[in-house]
Amino acid sequence: MRIAVTGSIATDHLMTFPGRFADQLVADQLHTVSLSFLVDALDVRRGGVAANICFGMGQLGTGPILVGAAGADFDEYRAWLDRHGVDTASVRISETLHTARFVCTTDADHNQIGSFYTGAMSEARLIELKTVADRVGGLDLVLIGADDPEAMLRHTEECRSRKIPFAADFSQQIARMGGDEIRNLLEGATYLFSNEYEKGLIESKTGWSDAEILAKVGHRVTTLGANGVRIEAVGQDPVEVGVPEEKAKVEPTGVGDAFRAGFLSGLSWGVSHERAAQIGCMLATLVIETTGTQEYELHRAQFMERFTKQYGHEAAEEVRSRLP
């Protein structure tokens, strides 16, 4: 099963300031702030929802196709993804813009000051999925993740016109989208991904009820944090899957992307939605135990031991034969 993942490709530059931002602010001078913070640490991490999802799928050996836009500074990042089983040949490289970047400083009270540079991501709207499909011999599913809004709309319309099944996954972009955009992006999706908060936001912005939205998509996949995930479809009983016990809650960033990577890999293997969700939950657990969205390692024996403990031997045997 050939799965393309569209969405953001970015790097995060995370810095730590040992003091408190509040101590540096002068109450009667807030209209003319000019501050510089001497930071103790700089952590550069690979990120972007599409790249994170593809990394996880690559770890599971399902050969995802990354579709997005990056800058000329993407070479090192590309090599990393290539080494981890990701097809990066359909990434558009901008001639003038850098790869999208998030720069953030966190103080001792965990307050943050950050900026997001869109950069080359704005050129994702210029990517045609037909070119991608022709290169790889056709596409079985396209996940349309958070990206340049124009790109998300174009990819959705192209999937509809070319009759390519697609999954809608608004993620961070849902906050800036209006009801009309969301209605356009989700109608006819084979899968609609969201977390529980986003689920409510989608219903509020579209004016559609849960039942109305469910009637417009094939399956609605809602992640529930520590309570796992729920999968719904019209005329079917909901499928609910719990999460394995984590060794430690280190950092939640990228957990949703990892779940999607596992779920999509399960679809690629042809297993049931329940099994696919179990794979996604297991991969998400590895991410929450690690600092960084692409810093975890998948060790087959350990993965299967923990998967078996949570989901049982029958589920494990079905996954074991497919896991690289």
C-alpha positions in Angstrom: 0.0 0.0 0.0 1.5 3.3 -1.1 0.8 6.1 1.4 1.8 9.7 0.9 1.9 12.0 3.8 1.6 15.7 3.1 2.2 18.4 5.7 4.8 20.6 7.4 8.6 19.9 7.5 10.3 22.0 10.1 13.2 22.3 12.6 12.7 23.5 16.2 15.4 25.6 17.9 14.7 25.4 21.6 16.6 27.5 24.1 16.6 27.7 27.9 16.8 30.9 29.9 17.8 30.3 33.6 15.9 33.4 34.9 12.3 34.6 34.8 10.9 36.7 31.9 8.7 38.6 34.4 11.8 40.0 36.2 13.0 41.6 32.9 9.7 43.4 32.2 9.2 47.0 33.3 5.5 47.7 33.9 5.4 51.2 32.4 7.7 50.4 29.5 5.8 47.5 27.9 5.0 49.6 24.9 8.7 49.8 23.9 10.1 46.4 24.9 13.7 45.7 23.8 15.1 42.6 25.4 17.9 40.0 24.8 18.3 36.8 26.9 21.6 35.0 27.4 20.5 31.4 27.2 22.1 28.3 28.7 21.2 25.7 26.2 20.2 25.3 22.6 18.5 22.1 21.4 17.9 21.7 17.6 15.3 19.1 16.8 13.8 17.8 13.6 10.1 18.2 13.4 7.0 19.1 11.2 4.0 16.8 11.3 4.5 15.2 7.9 8.2 14.4 8.6 7.4 13.1 12.1 4.7 10.8 10.8 6.9 9.5 8.0 9.8 8.9 10.4 7.6 6.6 12.5 6.3 4.8 9.4 9.9 4.4 8.2 10.8 2.8 11.6 8.0 0.3 11.0 9.3 -0.4 7.5 6.2 0.8 5.5 8.1 3.1 3.1 6.1 6.4 3.4 6.2 9.1 0.7 6.9 12.5 2.2 5.2 15.4 0.4 6.0 18.9 1.5 8.2 21.9 0.9 11.6 22.7 2.4 14.6 25.0 1.8 18.1 24.4 0.5 19.1 23.8 4.1 17.2 20.5 4.0 20.1 18.3 2.9 21.1 17.0 6.4 17.4 16.5 7.4 16.8 14.7 4.1 19.7 12.3 4.7 18.4 11.5 8.2 14.9 10.6 6.8 16.4 8.6 3.9 18.4 6.6 6.4 15.2 5.8 8.3 13.2 4.5 5.4 11.4 7.6 4.2 10.9 8.4 0.4 11.9 12.1 0.2 12.1 12.4 -3.6 8.8 14.3 -3.7 9.9 17.1 -1.3 9.9 20.4 -3.1 13.0 22.5 -2.5 12.6 26.3 -2.5 15.1 28.3 -4.3 14.7 31.3 -2.0 13.3 30.3 1.3 14.6 28.4 4.3 12.9 25.3 5.8 10.1 26.3 8.3 11.5 27.0 11.7 10.2 27.3 15.3 12.5 29.3 17.6 11.5 29.3 21.3 13.0 30.4 24.6 11.7 28.9 27.8 12.4 30.5 31.2 12.7 29.0 34.7 8.9 29.2 35.2 8.3 27.3 31.9 7.0 30.5 30.3 7.8 30.6 26.6 8.5 33.3 24.0 8.5 31.8 20.5 8.3 32.6 16.8 7.3 30.4 13.9 8.8 31.1 10.5 6.7 29.6 7.7 9.4 29.8 5.1 9.4 27.2 2.3 6.2 25.7 3.7 4.3 28.4 1.7 5.4 26.7 -1.5 3.7 23.4 -0.7 0.7 24.7 -2.6 2.7 24.3 -5.8 3.1 20.6 -5.4 0.9 18.4 -7.6 -0.1 15.0 -6.3 -0.3 13.6 -9.8 3.4 14.0 -10.2 3.9 12.1 -7.0 1.5 9.4 -8.0 3.1 9.0 -11.5 6.6 8.7 -9.9 5.7 5.9 -7.5 3.1 4.0 -9.6 -0.1 5.3 -8.0 -1.2 6.3 -4.5 -3.6 4.2 -2.3 -4.0 6.9 0.4 -2.9 10.5 1.0 -2.8 11.9 4.5 -3.4 15.6 4.4 -1.7 17.0 7.5 -1.2 20.5 8.9 0.5 22.6 6.2 0.2 25.8 4.2 -3.7 26.2 4.1 -3.7 26.6 0.4 -1.8 23.4 0.0 -4.2 21.5 2.2 -7.1 22.7 0.1 -5.4 21.9 -3.2 -4.4 18.4 -2.1 -7.9 17.7 -0.9 -9.5 18.9 -4.2 -7.0 16.9 -6.2 -7.6 13.7 -4.3 -11.3 14.1 -4.9 -10.9 14.8 -8.6 -8.5 11.9 -9.1 -10.5 9.6 -6.8 -7.5 9.0 -4.5 -8.7 8.1 -0.9 -7.5 10.7 1.6 -7.3 11.2 5.3 -8.1 14.7 6.8 -5.8 15.7 9.7 -6.0 19.5 10.4 -4.0 19.4 13.6 -2.5 22.8 14.5 -4.1 24.6 11.5 -7.6 24.1 12.8 -7.3 27.2 15.0 -6.9 29.5 12.0 -9.5 27.8 9.7 -13.1 28.9 9.4 -16.1 26.6 9.2 -16.3 26.7 5.3 -12.6 25.6 5.0 -13.0 22.8 7.5 -16.2 21.5 5.9 -14.5 21.5 2.5 -11.4 19.6 3.9 -13.2 16.9 5.7 -16.1 15.9 3.4 -15.5 12.6 1.7 -12.4 11.8 3.7 -11.8 8.1 4.2 -10.4 8.9 7.7 -10.8 12.0 9.9 -8.1 12.3 12.6 -8.3 14.6 15.6 -7.8 14.7 19.3 -10.8 15.1 21.6 -10.4 18.9 21.9 -10.1 19.3 18.2 -13.2 17.1 17.7 -15.3 19.6 19.6 -13.7 22.5 17.7 -14.5 20.9 14.4 -18.1 20.5 15.4 -18.3 24.1 16.7 -16.8 25.7 13.7 -18.6 23.6 11.1 -22.0 23.7 12.9 -22.3 20.0 12.2 -23.1 17.5 14.9 -21.0 14.5 15.6 -23.5 12.3 13.7 -23.5 14.7 10.7 -19.7 14.7 10.5 -19.6 10.9 10.9 -22.0 10.6 7.9 -19.6 12.6 5.7 -16.4 10.6 6.4 -15.5 6.9 6.3 -14.1 6.6 9.8 -13.5 9.1 12.5 -10.4 8.5 14.6 -10.2 10.4 17.8 -7.2 10.2 20.1 -8.1 10.5 23.8 -4.8 11.1 25.5 -4.1 8.7 28.3 -7.4 7.0 27.5 -6.3 5.8 24.1 -8.2 6.2 20.9 -11.8 5.7 19.6 -12.6 4.7 16.0 -16.2 5.3 14.7 -18.0 4.6 11.5 -21.7 4.8 10.6 -23.5 1.5 11.3 -20.6 0.0 13.3 -19.9 -0.3 17.0 -17.1 2.1 18.1 -13.7 0.5 18.5 -11.8 1.7 21.6 -8.1 0.9 22.2 -6.2 1.6 25.4 -2.5 2.7 25.7 0.4 0.7 27.0 1.8 1.7 30.4 4.7 4.2 29.8 8.0 4.0 31.6 8.0 7.8 32.1 6.2 10.8 30.8 9.1 12.7 29.4 7.7 14.9 26.6 4.3 14.8 24.9 5.3 16.6 21.7 4.9 14.4 18.6 2.8 11.7 20.4 -0.2 12.3 18.0 2.1 12.1 15.0 3.5 8.8 16.2 0.0 7.4 16.7 -0.8 8.3 13.1 2.4 6.7 11.9 1.5 3.4 13.6 -2.1 3.5 12.5 -1.2 4.2 8.8 1.4 1.4 8.9 -1.2 -1.0 10.2 -3.4 0.0 7.2 -0.5 -0.6 4.9 -0.1 -4.1 6.4 -3.8 -4.7 5.9 -4.7 -5.4 9.5 -7.9 -4.4 11.2 -8.6 -0.9 12.5 -8.3 -2.2 16.1 -4.9 -3.7 15.4 -3.8 -0.6 13.5 -4.8 1.6 16.5 -2.9 -0.7 18.9 0.3 -0.3 16.8 -0.2 3.4 16.8 -0.7 3.5 20.6 2.5 1.5 21.1 4.5 3.8 18.9 3.1 6.8 20.6 4.1 5.4 24.0 7.7 5.3 22.8 7.6 8.9 21.9 6.2 10.2 25.2 9.1 8.4 26.9 11.6 10.4 24.7 12.7 14.0 24.3 12.2 14.9 20.7 9.7 13.8 18.1 12.2 11.7 16.1 14.7 10.6 18.8 13.1 7.3 19.8 14.4 3.9 18.7 12.3 1.0 17.8 13.9 -2.3 19.1 11.8 -5.2 17.7 12.1 -7.5 20.7 11.2 -4.7 23.3 8.4 -3.4 21.1 6.8 -6.9 20.8 7.3 -7.7 24.5 5.4 -4.5 25.6 2.8 -4.9 22.8 2.1 -8.5 23.9 1.8 -7.4 27.5 -0.8 -4.8 26.6 -2.8 -6.4 23.8 -2.3 -10.2 24.1 -0.6 -13.0 22.2 -3.1 -13.2 19.3 -2.6 -9.5 18.5 1.1 -9.8 18.9 1.4 -12.7 16.5 -0.4 -10.8 13.8 2.0 -7.8 14.2 5.2 -9.8 14.7 5.3 -11.2 11.2 5.1 -7.7 9.7 7.4 -5.8 12.0 10.9 -5.3 10.4 
